[in-house]
Amino acid sequence: MTQTAPAETYAGKGIGDDIRQIGVVTKYELLKHLRSRRMFIFIGLAMLLFALITVLTIVLDGKLPGDPKTFIQEYLGLVSLLMIIGVSLFCAPLIASEFEERTALLMFPRPLKKTSFFLGKMIASYIVCGGIIAIYYVVCIVLSLINTGGVYTATFGSLGMALLFMLGAGGFALLISSVFSKGSTAIIVTIAILLLIFNIIDGTLSLFNIEPVFSLTYAGIDISNIVDGISTYENYIPQLDRTITTYYPSHGLAVSIIAIWAAVTTFLSLLMFRRREF
């Protein structure tokens, strides 16, 4: 039977002590991430994606685009995919690994609140994942300056949207992590749902001309569409003898959808983590 420390053990010294605890957990989680294989895997994937886009563009077109908008469009099409992989690697095992390795048993008999522990680990994961994505954007911006002499201004809005999407997808990954007891399982399930299940639902609803306004991945389209600027349009399909609507969320709708996902899933993850016994 798991022994629970006395209630007063978890009673902090106020908000200041809570912030201190969050800072300590964040610091050591960052150090752990910087030494982990997941960190190098994610950096490697980001570098590989960048290199593939650059090489393929040069091979197929003979050179990189000279227009800032066209140039940045080449590099932002798969950012949402990269972000999903990032939150799956860093957020999905966040809670599950504590139950798998039972490392939290070493922490909670000490005066450390579960909420501070959760928030510290979450913040560290977001710093690492968001930092790598931000570096990816910075490299694209620098290369755009060198190649085209300018930067398409919507690129910065895309970066903001990508970081917001990280909060929504990260919250969802934390929720999945709070259900499972193995980090590897949580990673696989998170990737499968975000890359397959959501997209299948989005595509199926679009076939019936229903906008998937509840879908996190549908809102994630706005990461690249801030630059592309495509609006919802209809296509007549002769083979089906019907009109199919291809949906693109407005910027305001995309922000609202992701913000709701981030708030609800993060809150539920924290609630489940606080109530779960080791």
C-alpha positions in Angstrom: 0.0 0.0 0.0 1.3 3.4 -0.9 2.0 5.6 2.1 0.9 9.2 1.9 2.8 11.9 3.7 1.0 14.0 6.3 -1.1 16.8 5.0 1.1 19.4 6.6 4.1 18.1 4.6 2.5 19.5 1.5 1.4 22.8 3.1 3.8 25.3 1.6 4.7 28.8 3.0 2.5 30.6 0.6 2.6 31.6 -3.1 6.3 32.5 -2.8 7.3 29.0 -1.7 5.1 27.5 -4.5 6.9 29.6 -7.1 10.2 28.6 -5.6 9.3 24.9 -5.8 8.1 25.3 -9.4 11.4 27.0 -10.3 13.5 24.2 -8.7 11.5 21.5 -10.5 11.8 23.4 -13.8 15.5 23.8 -13.4 16.3 20.1 -12.9 13.8 19.0 -15.5 15.5 21.3 -18.0 18.9 19.7 -17.1 17.4 16.3 -17.6 15.9 17.2 -21.0 19.2 18.7 -22.1 20.9 15.4 -21.4 18.2 13.2 -22.8 18.1 11.3 -26.1 14.7 12.8 -26.8 16.3 16.2 -27.0 18.8 15.1 -29.7 16.1 13.2 -31.6 13.9 16.2 -31.8 16.8 18.5 -32.8 17.8 16.0 -35.4 14.3 15.8 -36.8 14.1 19.6 -37.1 17.4 19.7 -38.8 16.5 16.9 -41.2 13.2 18.6 -42.1 14.9 21.9 -42.8 17.6 20.2 -44.9 15.2 18.1 -46.9 13.0 21.1 -47.7 16.1 23.1 -48.8 17.6 20.4 -50.9 14.3 19.3 -52.5 13.5 22.9 -53.4 16.9 23.5 -55.0 16.7 20.2 -56.9 13.2 20.7 -58.1 13.2 24.4 -58.8 16.9 25.0 -59.3 17.1 27.7 -56.6 15.4 28.9 -53.4 12.5 31.3 -54.0 13.4 35.0 -54.2 10.0 36.2 -52.8 9.9 36.3 -49.0 6.3 34.9 -48.8 7.0 32.1 -51.2 10.3 31.4 -49.5 8.8 31.0 -46.0 5.8 29.0 -47.3 8.3 26.3 -48.3 9.4 25.8 -44.7 6.2 26.2 -42.7 4.0 23.6 -44.3 5.1 20.8 -41.9 5.6 22.9 -38.7 2.4 21.5 -37.1 3.7 18.0 -37.7 7.0 18.9 -36.1 5.2 20.4 -33.1 3.1 17.3 -32.7 6.2 15.2 -32.6 7.8 17.6 -30.1 4.9 17.5 -27.6 4.7 13.8 -28.0 8.3 13.4 -27.1 8.5 15.8 -24.2 4.9 16.1 -22.8 3.3 12.7 -23.4 5.8 10.8 -21.1 5.8 13.6 -18.5 3.3 12.0 -16.1 3.3 8.4 -17.2 7.0 8.1 -16.7 6.6 9.1 -13.0 4.3 6.1 -12.5 6.5 3.8 -14.7 9.8 4.7 -12.9 8.1 5.6 -9.6 10.5 8.5 -9.3 7.9 10.7 -7.7 8.0 8.5 -4.6 11.3 10.1 -3.8 9.8 13.5 -4.1 6.4 13.6 -2.4 7.5 12.4 1.1 9.3 15.8 1.1 7.6 19.2 1.3 6.8 19.4 -2.4 3.3 20.1 -3.7 2.0 17.9 -6.5 0.8 21.1 -8.3 4.3 22.6 -8.1 5.8 19.4 -9.3 3.4 19.2 -12.3 3.8 22.8 -13.3 7.6 22.7 -13.1 7.8 19.6 -15.3 5.3 21.1 -17.7 7.0 24.4 -18.0 10.4 22.7 -18.6 8.9 20.6 -21.4 7.4 23.7 -23.0 10.6 25.6 -22.8 12.5 22.9 -24.6 9.9 22.1 -27.2 9.0 25.8 -27.9 12.7 26.8 -27.9 13.6 24.3 -30.6 10.6 25.4 -32.7 11.6 29.1 -32.2 15.2 28.3 -33.3 13.8 26.6 -36.4 11.9 29.8 -37.2 14.9 32.0 -36.5 17.0 29.9 -38.9 14.3 30.3 -41.6 14.1 34.0 -41.0 17.9 34.4 -41.3 18.0 32.4 -44.4 15.1 34.4 -45.8 17.0 37.6 -45.1 20.1 36.3 -46.9 18.2 34.8 -49.9 15.4 37.3 -50.5 16.6 40.4 -48.6 13.5 40.5 -46.4 11.1 38.5 -44.2 7.4 38.1 -44.8 5.8 39.8 -41.7 3.2 37.0 -41.2 6.1 34.7 -40.3 6.1 36.1 -36.8 2.3 35.5 -36.5 2.9 31.9 -37.6 5.5 31.5 -34.8 3.1 32.8 -32.2 0.4 30.5 -33.5 2.9 27.5 -33.4 3.7 28.2 -29.8 0.0 28.5 -28.9 -0.6 25.2 -30.7 2.1 23.7 -28.6 0.1 24.6 -25.5 -3.0 23.0 -26.9 -1.3 19.9 -28.2 0.9 19.8 -25.1 -2.2 19.9 -22.8 -3.7 17.0 -24.8 -0.4 15.0 -24.5 -0.4 15.6 -20.7 -4.0 14.4 -20.5 -3.0 11.2 -22.4 0.0 10.9 -20.1 -2.2 11.1 -17.0 -4.1 8.0 -18.1 -1.2 5.6 -18.9 1.5 4.2 -16.7 4.2 3.9 -19.4 5.8 6.8 -21.2 6.4 4.9 -24.4 2.7 4.0 -24.6 1.6 7.6 -24.0 3.9 8.8 -26.8 2.5 6.3 -29.3 -1.1 7.0 -28.4 -0.6 10.8 -28.5 1.0 10.6 -32.0 -1.6 8.2 -33.3 -4.5 10.4 -32.1 -3.1 13.8 -33.2 -1.7 12.6 -36.5 -4.3 10.0 -37.5 -7.6 10.1 -35.6 -8.1 13.9 -35.6 -7.2 14.1 -39.3 -9.5 11.3 -40.2 -12.4 13.0 -38.3 -11.5 16.4 -39.9 -11.5 14.9 -43.4 -14.7 12.9 -42.9 -16.6 15.9 -41.6 -15.4 18.0 -44.5 -16.8 15.4 -47.0 -20.2 16.1 -45.5 -19.7 19.9 -45.5 -19.4 20.1 -41.7 -16.7 22.4 -40.3 -14.7 20.6 -37.6 -14.8 23.6 -35.2 -14.0 21.4 -32.2 -10.8 20.0 -33.7 -7.4 20.9 -32.4 -5.6 19.8 -35.6 -8.1 21.8 -37.7 -7.1 24.9 -35.8 -3.5 24.0 -36.2 -3.9 24.6 -40.0 -3.6 28.3 -39.1 0.1 27.9 -38.3 0.9 27.9 -42.0 -2.3 29.5 -43.3 -1.4 32.8 -41.6 1.2 33.0 -44.3 -0.8 31.3 -47.1 -4.0 33.3 -46.5 -6.4 30.7 -47.9 -10.1 31.0 -47.2 -12.8 28.3 -47.0 -13.8 27.3 -50.6 -16.1 24.8 -52.4 -15.2 22.3 -55.0 -17.6 20.5 -57.3 -16.6 16.8 -57.6 -18.1 15.4 -60.9 -17.4 11.8 -59.8 -19.5 12.2 -56.7 -21.9 14.7 -58.3 -21.7 16.9 -55.2 -19.9 19.9 -53.8 -17.2 19.4 -51.2 -16.2 22.2 -48.9 -12.5 22.6 -48.0 -12.4 24.5 -44.6 -9.8 26.9 -43.3 -10.4 28.4 -39.9 -10.3 32.2 -39.4 -7.4 33.4 -37.2 -9.8 34.3 -34.4 -11.5 30.9 -34.5 -8.2 29.0 -34.5 -6.9 30.9 -31.5 -10.1 30.3 -29.6 -10.2 26.5 -30.4 -6.5 26.0 -29.3 -6.9 28.2 -26.2 -9.9 26.2 -25.0 -8.1 22.9 -25.7 -5.0 24.1 -23.8 -7.0 25.3 -20.8 -9.3 22.3 -20.4 -6.8 19.6 -21.1 -4.1 21.1 -18.8 -6.6 21.5 -16.0 -7.9 18.0 -16.3 -4.3 16.6 -16.5 -3.4 18.5 -13.3 -6.6 17.3 -11.6 -6.0 13.6 -12.5 -2.3 13.9 -11.5 -3.2 15.3 -8.0 -5.7 12.5 -7.4 -3.7 9.6 -8.8 -1.9 7.4 -6.3 1.6 6.1 -6.8 
